[in-house]
Amino acid sequence: MSTIQDLTQFPCVELVNYYCPGGFHPVHLNDTFKNGQYRVIHKLGYGTYGTVWLVHDTILKRYASLKILAASVSSSHSEVAVIQHLQQHATGSGKEYVVEIFDTFEHTGPNGLHHCIVMEVLGPPISSDIGEIYSDERFPFEAAKRMSTQVAHGLGYIHTAGIVHGDLHMSNILLHSPTISSWTSDSDFEKYLHPPRQRTLMLRGTKKPAAPSPHLPSYLVPVNYPDLLLQLCLSDPTQIHVKICDFGEAFIPSRQLTPLRHHGIPISYAAPEVIFGDPIGLPADIWALAILIHYIISGGFLFPSFCGIRKEVIRSMVLTLGKLPERWWSKWEERGEWFNEDGEWWKDGVKVFPKLDGSGGKLETGQGEIGKFNKILKKMVRYDPGERASIDEVIEWMNQNAWLVN
């Protein structure tokens, strides 16, 4: 029996298997949503929970980003509720470093009921390949400080509402440019994104198109790699502006409002309480922020591992911070591969201790400031969540050391 080709040879398209009852909503170019208000004109991205589209708001005459959650996720997911809580309860500064939400609504399609979130259009994530812009594949030190401080202020704004972001990493920090906000016609965005393409769904092993199905789109729209948009957002290091996005893993501990799962953060950014399945709160974001800032500055992980393997991440933690608390140490079944029960390295050969200095030995400038940052960094990655620095402490340190946001 022939099956539908999943087009995985095109890494910029989602798996066709996601389109099924309870799955993704099939979207085509020029489709409209919410009584015709939002017209689809391009594909911006996709993930585990849904797809993201560039749309034109025909009422407000502006471009926006439309995230359409999978139907099964929409029935039990808290992202919309978290966003509404953020809009109602967050206070203080830092709002300009969090993605702006314009609208939320529901849409019923052949695969079920989908929650939809309309947001401002942002640029590529800071995890994008910057090698053609910065030859050493690292952000300039002053730009790295600026971005780090902006993320901290954005997280501070989120934390004022009692929300745990839960998924703070490089791919969820997006670049912003005022030029994007000034787009008035399709030719404006096509200059940076290129016109959308269409990939026909084919039967595997044949050259025949798949039979039409209400659960499937008739074609997939690949995500274009926005090199020109990346260059636009990074054209002036003194004006770099980033924003935290994606509240798919966010939750509110005080209301026990949790998403379908909240341990989806990449293992290299995960705090030990996340890794070992303990209850998590705001301190888990502080741990992730420390990893994120270290990566922005140095281009490497604070707790390096091979391909983000869980046991190697934990090993790097122990080498850097010492033996885990007993409640986690006894749960770590692989500990005997490297350590005795006192947490001492027993294997032959030279053990390499990662540097807890924010630099990884790579920076040629700013070493004095990195040495100062080491102090707050150490407090951000304390094993005990209750002993970690709060976001207010992190921001206060940045203010005292002139890590400016603007």
C-alpha positions in Angstrom: 0.0 0.0 0.0 1.4 3.4 -1.0 2.0 5.9 1.8 2.4 9.7 1.7 5.9 11.0 1.5 6.8 13.0 4.5 9.2 15.2 2.6 11.9 14.9 5.2 14.5 15.6 2.5 13.3 19.2 2.9 14.2 20.0 6.5 12.3 23.2 6.3 8.8 21.5 6.2 7.0 19.7 9.0 6.1 16.0 8.9 2.9 15.1 7.0 2.0 12.7 9.9 1.2 15.8 12.0 -1.9 16.3 9.8 -4.5 14.0 11.1 -7.6 14.2 13.4 -6.3 15.9 16.6 -3.2 17.2 14.7 -2.3 20.2 12.7 -4.8 22.3 10.8 -4.2 22.1 7.0 -3.3 25.6 5.8 -2.9 27.0 2.3 -1.7 30.3 1.0 -4.5 32.9 0.9 -6.7 31.0 3.5 -8.4 33.4 5.8 -9.2 33.1 9.5 -11.6 34.9 12.0 -14.2 35.9 9.5 -11.7 36.9 6.9 -9.7 39.2 9.1 -6.4 37.3 8.7 -5.2 36.3 5.3 -2.3 33.8 5.0 0.6 34.9 2.8 3.7 33.0 3.9 5.0 30.3 6.3 7.2 31.4 9.2 7.8 28.2 11.1 6.5 25.1 12.8 7.1 23.0 15.9 5.8 20.2 17.9 2.6 22.0 18.9 1.6 23.7 15.6 2.5 25.9 12.7 3.2 29.6 12.4 2.2 31.8 9.4 2.7 35.3 8.2 -0.7 36.9 7.8 -2.1 40.2 6.7 -4.7 41.8 9.0 -7.3 43.1 6.6 -9.0 45.2 9.3 -6.0 46.9 11.0 -3.9 46.8 7.7 -0.8 45.3 9.2 1.2 42.1 9.0 1.2 39.7 11.9 2.3 36.2 12.9 -0.4 33.5 13.3 0.3 30.5 15.5 -2.2 27.6 15.0 -2.0 25.0 17.7 -2.7 21.3 17.0 -6.2 20.3 18.0 -5.1 17.7 20.6 -2.8 20.3 22.2 -5.5 23.0 22.1 -7.9 20.9 24.2 -5.4 20.6 27.1 -2.8 23.3 26.5 -2.5 26.4 28.7 -0.6 28.8 26.3 -3.6 31.0 25.6 -4.5 31.2 29.3 -0.9 32.0 30.2 -0.8 34.8 27.6 -4.0 36.3 28.9 -2.7 36.1 32.5 0.6 37.8 31.3 -1.4 40.6 29.7 -3.5 41.2 32.8 -0.9 40.9 35.5 2.6 41.6 34.3 4.0 45.0 35.5 7.1 47.1 35.3 9.7 47.4 32.7 10.8 44.7 30.2 7.6 44.4 28.2 9.4 45.6 25.1 11.6 42.4 25.3 8.6 40.0 25.2 6.7 39.3 22.0 3.6 41.4 21.7 0.3 39.4 21.5 -2.4 41.0 19.3 -5.3 38.6 19.4 -6.4 35.0 20.3 -9.3 33.1 18.9 -10.5 29.5 18.1 -10.8 27.9 14.7 -12.6 24.7 13.8 -11.2 22.6 11.0 -11.3 19.0 9.7 -8.8 17.9 12.4 -10.6 19.5 15.3 -10.7 22.8 17.3 -7.6 24.8 17.2 -6.4 27.7 19.5 -4.9 30.5 17.5 -2.5 33.2 18.7 -1.8 36.4 16.7 1.5 38.1 17.4 3.8 40.7 16.1 6.2 39.6 13.3 9.7 39.1 14.5 13.0 38.2 12.9 15.0 34.9 13.1 16.1 33.4 16.4 19.5 34.2 17.8 20.3 30.5 17.3 20.6 31.2 13.5 23.9 30.7 11.7 25.7 34.0 12.1 29.0 32.8 10.5 28.5 35.0 7.4 28.0 38.1 9.6 30.5 37.4 12.4 33.5 35.4 11.2 34.2 33.9 14.6 30.6 32.8 14.8 30.1 34.7 18.0 28.2 37.9 18.7 30.5 40.9 19.4 30.9 41.3 23.2 29.0 44.5 23.5 26.1 43.1 21.4 26.2 39.9 23.5 25.9 42.0 26.7 23.0 44.0 25.2 21.1 40.9 24.2 21.7 39.2 27.5 20.4 42.2 29.4 17.3 42.5 27.2 16.4 38.8 27.8 16.9 39.3 31.6 14.6 42.3 31.6 12.0 40.4 29.5 12.1 37.5 31.9 11.8 39.9 34.8 8.6 41.2 33.2 7.2 37.6 32.8 8.1 36.7 36.4 6.2 39.7 37.8 3.0 37.8 36.7 4.2 34.7 38.5 4.7 32.9 35.2 7.4 30.3 34.6 8.5 30.5 30.9 9.8 27.0 31.1 11.5 27.0 27.7 14.1 29.7 27.7 16.8 28.9 25.0 18.4 30.3 21.9 15.7 29.3 19.5 13.0 31.1 21.6 14.8 34.4 21.6 14.0 36.2 18.3 15.5 39.3 16.8 13.5 42.4 16.1 13.8 45.2 13.6 11.7 48.3 13.2 11.8 47.7 9.4 9.5 44.6 9.9 6.9 46.8 11.6 6.9 49.2 8.7 6.0 46.6 6.0 3.0 47.8 4.0 2.9 45.5 1.0 3.7 41.9 0.1 6.8 43.1 -1.9 8.2 44.4 1.4 8.4 41.1 3.1 9.3 39.2 -0.1 12.5 41.2 -0.2 13.6 39.5 3.0 11.7 36.2 3.0 11.4 35.5 -0.8 8.1 34.5 -2.3 6.5 31.3 -0.7 7.1 28.0 -2.4 4.8 24.9 -2.6 5.8 21.3 -2.1 3.2 18.8 -3.4 2.5 15.7 -1.2 3.6 12.7 -3.2 3.0 9.0 -2.7 6.2 7.4 -1.4 8.1 5.5 -4.0 6.1 7.0 -6.9 5.8 10.2 -8.8 2.1 10.4 -8.2 0.5 13.1 -6.0 -1.3 11.9 -2.9 -5.1 11.6 -3.0 -6.9 14.6 -1.7 -8.0 14.4 2.0 -9.7 16.9 4.2 -7.2 16.2 6.9 -4.2 17.0 4.7 -3.1 20.2 3.0 -2.9 19.8 -0.8 0.7 21.1 -0.5 3.3 22.1 2.1 4.9 25.5 2.3 8.7 25.3 3.2 10.1 27.8 5.6 12.6 30.0 3.8 16.0 30.5 5.5 15.8 34.3 6.0 19.5 35.3 5.5 18.6 38.8 4.4 16.3 39.3 7.4 19.0 38.1 9.7 21.4 40.6 8.2 18.8 43.3 8.6 18.3 42.6 12.3 22.1 42.4 13.0 23.2 45.3 10.7 24.0 47.6 13.7 25.3 45.8 16.8 24.5 48.9 18.9 20.8 48.6 17.9 20.2 44.8 18.3 16.9 44.2 19.9 15.6 40.7 21.0 12.3 39.4 22.4 11.3 36.3 24.3 8.7 34.3 22.5 6.8 30.9 22.7 4.8 30.3 25.8 4.1 26.7 24.8 5.8 25.3 28.0 4.9 28.2 30.3 2.8 27.8 33.4 1.6 29.5 36.5 2.5 27.5 39.7 0.3 29.5 42.0 -2.8 28.6 39.9 -1.6 25.1 39.1 -2.1 26.1 35.5 0.2 23.8 33.6 0.5 22.9 29.9 0.3 19.5 28.4 3.9 18.9 29.6 6.4 21.4 30.9 9.7 19.5 30.6 10.2 20.1 26.9 13.2 22.5 27.4 16.4 21.2 25.7 18.4 19.1 28.2 21.4 21.5 28.0 19.3 24.3 29.5 17.3 22.2 32.0 17.8 22.8 35.7 18.4 19.6 37.8 14.9 19.7 39.3 13.6 19.6 35.7 15.9 16.7 34.7 15.0 14.7 37.8 11.3 15.3 37.6 10.8 17.5 40.7 8.3 20.3 40.9 9.6 23.4 39.2 9.1 27.1 39.6 10.7 30.5 38.7 14.3 29.3 39.7 14.2 26.9 36.8 14.1 29.9 34.4 17.1 31.5 36.2 19.2 28.3 35.6 18.2 28.4 31.9 19.0 32.1 31.7 22.5 31.4 33.0 23.0 28.8 30.3 21.6 31.1 27.7 23.7 34.1 28.6 26.8 31.9 28.7 26.0 30.7 25.2 25.3 34.2 23.8 28.7 35.4 25.1 30.9 32.4 24.5 29.2 30.4 21.8 29.3 27.3 24.0 27.3 25.6 26.7 28.1 26.1 30.3 27.6 22.3 30.9 28.9 20.8 27.6 27.9 17.4 26.4 27.9 15.3 23.2 24.6 16.1 21.3 22.8 17.0 24.5 22.9 13.6 26.1 21.3 13.6 29.5 24.0 11.8 31.4 26.8 13.9 29.9 25.0 17.1 30.8 24.8 15.9 34.4 28.4 14.8 34.4 29.4 18.3 33.3 27.3 19.7 36.2 29.1 17.5 38.7 32.5 18.4 37.3 31.7 22.1 37.5 29.6 22.4 40.6 30.4 19.3 42.6 28.3 16.3 43.8 24.6 16.6 43.3 22.3 16.7 46.4 21.6 13.2 47.6 17.9 13.3 46.4 19.2 13.6 42.9 22.5 11.8 43.3 20.8 8.5 44.2 18.5 8.8 41.2 21.3 9.3 38.7 21.9 5.7 37.7 24.9 6.4 35.4 26.9 8.2 38.1 29.2 5.1 38.6 30.5 5.5 35.1 32.7 8.4 36.2 32.3 9.0 39.9 32.5 7.2 43.2 29.8 7.6 45.9 31.7 10.6 47.3 31.3 12.4 43.9 35.0 12.0 43.1 36.2 11.2 39.6 37.6 7.7 39.5 38.2 7.0 35.8 41.7 7.0 34.3 42.9 9.8 32.2 42.6 13.6 32.5 39.3 15.0 33.5 38.5 18.4 32.0 36.6 20.8 34.2 34.5 23.3 32.3 35.3 26.9 33.1 32.6 28.6 35.1 33.5 32.0 33.8 31.1 32.7 31.0 33.9 32.7 28.4 34.9 29.1 27.8 38.4 30.6 27.2 37.3 31.9 23.9 36.7 35.6 24.4 39.5 38.0 23.5 37.8 41.1 25.0 35.9 41.9 28.1 37.7 39.3 30.3 37.6 41.6 33.3 33.8 41.9 33.0 33.5 38.2 32.5 35.3 37.6 35.7 32.8 39.8 37.5 29.9 38.0 35.8 31.3 34.8 37.1 30.0 35.8 40.6 26.3 36.2 39.6 26.6 33.2 37.2 27.6 30.9 40.0 24.6 32.0 42.0 22.3 31.4 39.1 23.2 27.8 38.8 23.2 26.7 42.5 21.7 23.2 42.9 19.2 24.3 45.5 16.5 26.3 43.6 15.8 28.3 46.8 19.4 29.6 46.9 19.6 30.7 43.3 19.6 34.4 42.4 16.2 35.9 41.6 15.7 37.7 38.3 15.7 41.0 40.3 19.2 40.2 41.6 20.4 39.4 38.1 19.1 42.6 36.7 20.5 44.6 39.6 24.0 43.1 38.9 23.6 44.0 35.2 22.6 47.6 36.1 25.5 48.0 38.6 28.0 46.7 35.9 26.6 48.8 33.1 25.2 45.9 31.1 22.7 48.3 29.4 19.5 47.3 27.5 19.4 50.3 25.2 
